[in-house]
Amino acid sequence: MPRRNGFSFIELMVVVGIIGLFAGVVIPGLAASTKPLAEPVAQVLEADLLRARTEAMMRGETMVAVASPKGDGWWIARASAVDEPIDGTLRVFGRGGFAEQQGLKLVVQQEDARVFAQFDSLGARDEGVPTLVLKDQRGASLATWRLDAGRAKLSR
């Protein structure tokens, strides 16, 4: 019997199937890791600022947006209890909805770097104009936003 060089059709199909399966698992993970990190953070942050305004009007008391001392997140709290986030407002990079944003830091540039927005019982925001900087694990700036006086929307 003569010796054959090459692969049979079945062997080729098995290899192509394995490569296809591998590509189907790996490529979506790579695509997800390349999406911009700053946009989802800005969207949730703006939603939380609007929630703080709404909570202030509903509760009839001053509410604040507070940055974590480590810069790894933020929360909404009563002005009388700044260190106690109200239910469902604690945001931490690397956990929950921010699982993909592991290692990011939110740096608040203003006099009081913890409380970066305050809403009174009528929903009016304070006159402070903090700058919020989102940084990656190496400390490089990914995005910079300004929170204009009296507003709950970020300016880019």
C-alpha positions as CSV (number, residue, x, y, z in Angstrom):
1,M,0.0,0.0,0.0
2,P,1.4,3.4,-1.0
3,R,2.2,5.9,1.8
4,R,-0.1,9.0,1.8
5,N,1.0,12.5,2.6
6,G,-1.5,15.0,4.0
7,F,-4.7,14.9,6.0
8,S,-8.0,13.3,5.5
9,F,-11.1,15.5,5.0
10,I,-12.4,14.4,8.5
11,E,-9.2,15.4,10.2
12,L,-9.3,18.9,8.5
13,M,-13.0,19.3,9.5
14,V,-12.2,18.5,13.2
15,V,-9.4,21.1,13.2
16,V,-11.6,23.7,11.6
17,G,-14.3,23.0,14.1
18,I,-12.0,23.3,17.1
19,I,-10.6,26.6,15.7
20,G,-14.2,27.9,15.1
21,L,-15.2,27.0,18.7
22,F,-12.1,28.7,20.1
23,A,-12.8,31.8,18.1
24,G,-16.4,31.9,19.2
25,V,-15.4,31.9,22.8
26,V,-12.3,34.2,22.7
27,I,-13.3,36.9,20.1
28,P,-16.4,38.2,22.0
29,G,-14.3,38.5,25.2
30,L,-11.7,40.5,23.3
31,A,-14.4,42.8,21.7
32,A,-15.9,43.5,25.2
33,S,-12.6,44.5,26.6
34,T,-12.0,47.1,23.9
35,K,-15.2,49.1,24.5
36,P,-14.7,52.5,26.1
37,L,-14.6,52.4,29.9
38,A,-15.6,56.0,30.5
39,E,-19.0,56.1,28.8
40,P,-20.8,53.6,31.1
41,V,-19.3,55.4,34.1
42,A,-20.6,58.8,33.0
43,Q,-24.1,57.4,32.3
44,V,-24.4,55.8,35.7
45,L,-22.9,58.8,37.5
46,E,-25.4,61.2,35.8
47,A,-28.3,58.8,36.6
48,D,-27.2,58.8,40.3
49,L,-27.0,62.6,40.4
50,L,-30.6,62.7,39.1
51,R,-31.6,60.2,41.7
52,A,-29.9,62.3,44.4
53,R,-32.0,65.3,43.3
54,T,-35.2,63.2,43.2
55,E,-34.4,61.6,46.7
56,A,-33.9,65.1,48.1
57,M,-37.3,66.3,46.9
58,M,-39.1,63.1,48.0
59,R,-37.5,62.9,51.4
60,G,-37.6,66.7,52.0
61,E,-33.9,66.7,53.1
62,T,-30.5,67.4,51.7
63,M,-28.9,64.6,49.8
64,V,-25.2,64.4,48.7
65,A,-23.1,62.6,46.1
66,V,-20.0,61.2,47.9
67,A,-16.8,59.9,46.3
68,S,-15.1,57.0,48.0
69,P,-11.9,58.0,49.9
70,K,-10.0,55.4,47.9
71,G,-11.4,56.7,44.6
72,D,-12.8,53.3,43.8
73,G,-16.5,54.4,43.5
74,W,-19.2,56.7,44.9
75,W,-22.6,56.7,46.5
76,I,-25.6,58.9,47.4
77,A,-26.3,59.7,51.0
78,R,-28.2,62.0,53.4
79,A,-26.2,65.1,54.2
80,S,-26.6,64.2,57.9
81,A,-25.1,60.7,57.3
82,V,-22.5,61.1,54.6
83,D,-20.8,57.7,55.2
84,E,-24.1,55.7,54.9
85,P,-25.1,55.1,51.3
86,I,-28.8,54.9,50.7
87,D,-30.0,51.6,49.4
88,G,-28.9,50.7,45.9
89,T,-26.6,53.6,45.3
90,L,-23.1,52.2,46.2
91,R,-21.0,52.0,43.1
92,V,-17.7,50.3,43.2
93,F,-15.3,49.7,40.3
94,G,-14.7,46.0,39.8
95,R,-18.0,44.9,41.4
96,G,-21.6,44.5,40.2
97,G,-22.4,46.5,37.1
98,F,-18.8,47.9,37.1
99,A,-17.1,44.4,37.1
100,E,-15.3,45.2,33.8
101,Q,-14.0,48.5,35.2
102,Q,-11.6,46.8,37.7
103,G,-8.9,49.2,38.9
104,L,-10.4,52.5,37.8
105,K,-10.3,55.5,40.1
106,L,-12.6,58.5,40.3
107,V,-10.7,61.6,41.4
108,V,-12.7,64.6,42.5
109,Q,-10.9,67.9,42.1
110,Q,-12.4,70.5,44.4
111,E,-12.1,71.8,48.0
112,D,-14.1,69.0,49.6
113,A,-13.0,66.0,47.5
114,R,-15.6,63.7,49.2
115,V,-18.9,65.4,48.7
116,F,-19.0,66.5,45.1
117,A,-22.7,67.5,44.8
118,Q,-25.4,68.5,47.2
119,F,-29.1,68.8,46.5
120,D,-31.5,70.6,48.9
121,S,-35.1,69.6,49.6
122,L,-36.3,71.5,46.6
123,G,-33.9,69.7,44.3
124,A,-31.6,72.6,43.8
125,R,-27.9,71.8,43.6
126,D,-25.1,73.7,45.3
127,E,-22.9,76.2,43.5
128,G,-19.7,74.1,43.5
129,V,-18.1,73.2,40.2
130,P,-16.1,70.0,40.8
131,T,-14.0,68.4,38.1
132,L,-14.2,64.6,38.0
133,V,-11.4,62.6,36.5
134,L,-11.6,58.9,35.6
135,K,-8.2,57.3,35.7
136,D,-7.0,53.8,34.7
137,Q,-4.8,51.4,36.7
138,R,-1.7,53.2,35.6
139,G,-3.1,56.6,36.6
140,A,-3.6,57.8,33.0
141,S,-6.7,60.0,32.5
142,L,-9.5,58.2,30.6
143,A,-12.1,61.1,30.8
144,T,-12.6,64.4,32.5
145,W,-16.0,65.8,33.4
146,R,-17.1,69.1,35.0
147,L,-20.3,69.3,37.0
148,D,-21.5,72.9,36.5
149,A,-23.1,74.8,39.4
150,G,-26.8,74.0,39.9
151,R,-26.7,71.1,37.4
152,A,-27.0,67.3,37.6
153,K,-25.5,66.7,34.1
154,L,-21.8,66.2,33.4
155,S,-20.0,68.5,30.9
156,R,-17.3,66.8,28.9
